Amino acid sequence: MTGSRGVASTVVNLFVCMVGLGLLAFPSAAGGAGVLLSAAFLAVFAALFAAGTLLLGRVTDLSGCSTYQGTAALYLGAKSGVAMQAVYILTGFLAVQNFLIVSTDAFLKLDVVAAHLNRAAVCACVAVLMLPFCFLRTLGALRFTSTIAMFGIFLVVACMYYDVAEKERAHPAPPLDYPAVLANATHTAAPGFALLPHSAGSVLQFPPLLVGAFVCQVNAIRGMVELKDRRDYTTVILVVAGFAAVFYSLFTIAGVWAYGAAASSDVLSELSGTQGHVAQVTNALACVLKAPFLVQPCRSMLFGLSGVEETALRRNLLTVAFVVLCYSIAFSVTDFGAAFAVLGGTCGTAIALIFPALIFLKFAQEPKVSDDPTENAALLPGSHGPAKAPAAPANLGLYRAAGCSLLAGGAAVLVCMVASLCV
């Protein structure tokens, strides 16, 4: 038996898993942070994601593990492994709630829905629509779901560019005076399209948003285990990082060009007419299809933490309980506000930067091999995972440097997040 997934389906799954609702605030943050700094932030975080996720996969494979949490427990101790899982479960729980809130709000903006159903009923319908996809057991089973979600995400961007074109047609912008732009970085052809930052709050807000846009490490390791050939893992991560960076750039450019720094933190609310309704409903359906990518690993971690054997019945019951608990909060809450941003940013930073950094630093000190039967039993034949402690790779300095870089990035993000609350 070998892994059954190819490169293309793995790339699509990870891309869909990464694209979260924080993306909707990119134009607002980039409009205030300026073009140059926004581009630099995006390049840095894409590079940190690619390097960190590649090395995390390598450490996991060399250590005979098959999950992110197993690698964390091996190098950081059992308590750290539990803490990492708790952080991820909380992140997934908050994200699924937010998916329900956003989807409910989008459907309630349709007159035909608002005239017949209240908020609780619409939220229940969204949860019921989400459930069948959440019952699926593996990421591979979601390949068609992820493809549909990806096209939905692209349709949202197409609606944004169509809205930009409509606004340009109705109110043509004056020709861009390039010498004036270079001489005065705050000069703009579009509202708020500045080269340099003119809003400290936006500069501080952008790094936490970007961290959340590159969180898929748990699913990346799951995807590596399911690959037909693990040597393709490098290709998968590099393609995902590049694809995500280009997509985020296109989305941000459209939002900033049309609405500038005055854009709402939910840029889709700025769209008008038919394209606005299409974009919001499409985004709502994409949220429904993205939820399983968070529910699946959360469910596996809950079974692992509880020590209860996973059966089909228990898995389905836990899935229903998880979605119902998310619904019980989502139908009565319309906005998590700053609390969601802080908690989500903290958890995302821990998963994407801090835990991998600590794992790399420990690995550079002493490579280990897992003796956990649940980790080794989950390895597919053909794994590079060793039967004994791995010999120290020649490039341990690379892991040490990556660990220090990720730690510095994580500290910077947390500082920005705290400072943004004070500005």
N, C-alpha and C positions, 0 to 999 in steps of 0.2 A: 504494500500500500504506500502511495506517495501523495504529496499535496496535489490538489486538483485545480488550483487557481493559476491563471496566467497573469502576465504583467498588466495588461490593459484593464482587466476587471479589478485588480488590486489598486491601481492608480485611481480609478473612478471612485471606488469605495472610500479610500482615504481622503480624496479631495472633498467628497460630499460630507464626510465626517468632520472635516476641518472647518468648512464654511458655516459659521454660526451667525447669530443675530447681532453680534457686535459689529459686523460688517456694515450694518445700516448707519452706524455713527461715524464711519470713516470720513465721509465728505465734510461733516461738521468739524471734526478734529483736524483734518488736513487743511481745510480752509484757513484755520487760525494758525496752524503750525508752519504754513508756507510750503511751497513746492519742493524746495531743495532739502529741507529737513525731513519732510514726509518721505521723500524718495530714499534718503539715507536710512531712516528708521526701518522702512520696508526691506531694504537690502540687508541690513544687519540681522533682523529677526528671521528672514528667510534663510540666511547663512547659518545662524545659530540652530534653527530647526533642522536643516539638512545635516550638519555636522553632528549634532547631538543625537538625532534619531538613528543615523547610520552607525555611530559608535555604540549606541545602546543595543542595537540589534546584534552587533558583533560580540559585545560582552555577553549578552544573553545566550548566544549560540555557543561561544567558547566555554561557558560555564555550565553547559548541559541543562539550561532552563528553557522553559517554553512560554513564559509570561513575564510581563514587566514586573508584576508584584512578586513573582518568585525571585527574580534577580535582585530586587530591592531587599527582600528578606535575607538573601544569601550574603550580601555585602554590607548591609546596614543593620542587620539583626531582625529578629522576628517582630519586635515591636514597631520598628520602622516600616516593615512590610505591611503590618496592620494599619499603621497611620496612613501610608500611601493609598491603600485601598479605601479607607474611610474618606480621605480627601476626594478620591475619584468618584465614589458613590455620591457624596454630597454635590460635587460638580454636575454629575449626570442628572441627579434629582432636580437641581435648580434649572438646568437647561431644558429638561422635558417640561417642567412647569412653564417656563418662558415660551416654549414652543406652543403650548396650549393657549396661553394668554394671547400671543400674537395671532395665532390662527383664529381664535374666537373673535378678536377685534376685527380682523379682516372680513370675516363672514357677516358680522353684524353691520358692516358698512353697506351691505347689499340690502336695498329696500325690501325685497321680497322675503329675505330671511328675518330682518328686524321686525317686520309686520306680523310675523306668526310665532316667533320663538324668543324667549328671554335669554339672558346671558348664560344662565346655568344649563339650559337645554342645548344651546349651541355648543358650549364647552363639552357637554356629555357626548354630543354627536361626533365632535372632533376626536375625543378619547376613544370612542368605539371604532372609528375609522382607523385609528392608529394601532389598535390592539392586534389585529391579525398579522401585521408585519413584525410586531414585537415578539410574537410567539416563535418566529424562526430562530434556529439554534446557532447557525454559523454565519460569518460574514459572507462566505461564498454564496449562501442562499439568497443574499440580498443584492446580487449583481444586477438583476434587472430593475429592482427598486432604486438602486443608486444611479443607474443610467437615466431613469425617468426624472429623478430628483435633479441630476446634473443639467438636463435639458431645461427643467423648470427654472433653475438658477440663471441659466443663460437667457431665458425668456424675460426674466426680471430686468436683466441688464439691457436687453434690447428695448424694453419699454422705457427705460430711463433715457436711452439715446434718442428714441423717438420723441419723447417729451422735450428733450433739449432742442431737437431740430424744430419742433413746433414753436417753442419759445423764441428761437432765433429767427424763424420766419415771421413771427408776429412783431418782434422787436429786434431788428438787426443791430448787432453790436458794431461800434465804430472800428475802423482798422486799427490793429495793434501797433503801437508806436514802440518798436523794439529798443531804440536808444533810450527812450524814457523809462522803459522797464528796467534796463540795466542801470540807469542812473538813479532810479527811485524804486526800490524793491517792493514798495507797497502799491505801486501803480498797477492797475488791473484792467484787462479787457473784459473780463467776466467778473461778477460780484465776488469780491474777496479772494480772487486768484492771485495771491501774492507770492513772490519768490522767497522772501524771508518771513520768519514768524512775527506776528503782531498780536498774539494772544498767548500769554503764559499758561493759562488754563488748558488751552488746546494742546500745547507742547507737552504738558504733563499728562494729559489724558490719553495721548496716542499710544505710548508704549504698552500700558496695560491692555488696550484694545487689541494691539497687534499680537501680544502673547496669546490671547484667547483665540486668535485667528490661526494659530499654528499648534493647536493642541490636538494631537491624534496619536500620541506615542503608544498608548495601550493597544489601540487597534492596529497600529503599525507592526507591533510584535506579533499580534494574532495573525495578521496578514502574512508575515514572514513564515510562520509555521505552516500556513496553508498553501504557500507557493509551491509550484511544481519543482522549481529549481531555486534554492536559496541564494545562488549567486546573482539572481536577478534583483535581489533586494536593494542593492545600490542603485540600479537603474530606476526602480520604483520610487525611491525617496527623492532622488535628484529631479525626476520628472514632476513629482507632486510639488516639490518646493518651487520649481520654476513656473509650473502651471499656475499655482496659487498666487505667486508674486505678480504674474502678468494679469490674472483675473482681478486681483485686488486693485491693481493700478488702473485698469480700465473702469472699474466700478467707481473708484474714488475720483478719477478725472471727470467722469460724467456728472457726478454729484456736485463737485466743486465748480465746474464750468457753468452749470445751470443755476446753482443756488449759493455758492460761495460759503463763507464762514457763517452766514446767517441760516444755513440749512438746519433743519430739525435733526435731533439725534436719531430719529427714524426717518431717513431720507425719503422713503416711499410715500410718506404722508404728504410730501411736497408735490407729488405727481397729480395731475388733474385729468378729468375726462375719462374716456374709456381705458386709456393706457394705465391710468392710476388704479382702476378697479382690477384690471387684468394682472398688473404687477403684484398687488396685495393678495389677491386670491391665489395666484401662482406661488407666491412666497409661502402662504399658509399651507398649501398642499405639499410644498417641498419640506416644510417643517414636519409634517405628518410622516413623510417618507424618511426623514433623517433621524427621527426619534429612536428607531431600533438600533442604530449604531451606538447609542448611549445605553439603552436598556440592556442589550446583550452582555457587555462586559460588567455592568453593575450587578446583573443577576448572577453571573459566574462568581464574582467576588463575594456576594452575600452568601452563596452556598459554601465558598471556601472559608469564610470567617465563622460561619455557624457550625461547620463540621458535619452538616446534614448531607446525606447522600443525595445526589441529584437524580431524580427520575423525571419522566415526561410529565406526570401529573403534578409533582411538586414544582417543576419548572413553570408550567402554565399557571398554576395558582399564584406563584410568586410574581409572575409577570402581571397578572390581573391586579394583585395587591399593590404593586409598584405604580401602575398607571392610575389606579383609583385614588391612591394617596396623593399623587400629583394633581389629579383633578380636584380633589377636595379642597385644595388651596387655590388652584388656578382660577376656578370659577368665581371666587369672591374677591380676588386681588386683580387690580388692573395695571399696577405698576410697582415693581420692586424698588425702583429709584436707586439712590446711591448705595443702599445696602447690598443690592444684587451686584452692582459693579465692583464694590470692594471685595465681597466674598468670592465672586467669580474670578476676579483678577488675582486674588491671593491663591486660590486653589489652582488656577491655571498656571501661575508662575511656579508653584511647587511641583506640579506634574511635568511641565515642559522644561524647566530649567534647574530647579534646586535638587530634586531627587536624582536626576541623571548626573548632575555635577558631582554629588557625593558618591554615587556609584563608581564613576570614573576614577575619582581620587583613591578610593579603596582598592579598585581593581589594579591601579598603577602600583600600589604598595604590595599587593599579594593576590594574584589570580587564583580563583577557587573553582571547585566543581560542586554542583548541587547533589546532595544525597537524599533529597526529598522525592519519594516515589511518585507523588502526584505530578511533580514537574517532569521527571524523567519519563513517566508513563505516557505523558501527553506528547512527547517528542515523536515526530513522524520519522519513519525509516529514511535514511539518507541525510540525517542531521549531521552537522559538523561537531556537535557536542561531544566532548571527550569522555572516555570511560574512567579517566583518572584526572587528577589536578592538571590543568593545562600548563605547559611551559610558558614562561613569561615572554610575551611577544617582544620583538626587537624595538618596537616603536611605543614603548610605555610612556615616553615623554609626550607623545601626541595625546594620550588619554589624560595625562596630568594637565596639559595646556588647555584641553577642551573643558575639563572640570573647572579650572580657574576661570575660564571665559564665561561659562554658563553661570557660575556663581556670581560673577561680577554683573552679568546681565540681569540675573534674578534680583540682586540687591538694588540695582538701578531702577528696575520696574517697581519694586515695592516703595522705594523712596518717592518716585514720581506719583504713585497712587496716593500716598499719604499727603504729599505736598499739594496735589490737585484738590484735595478736600479742604485745604486751608486757604487756597487762593480765592 
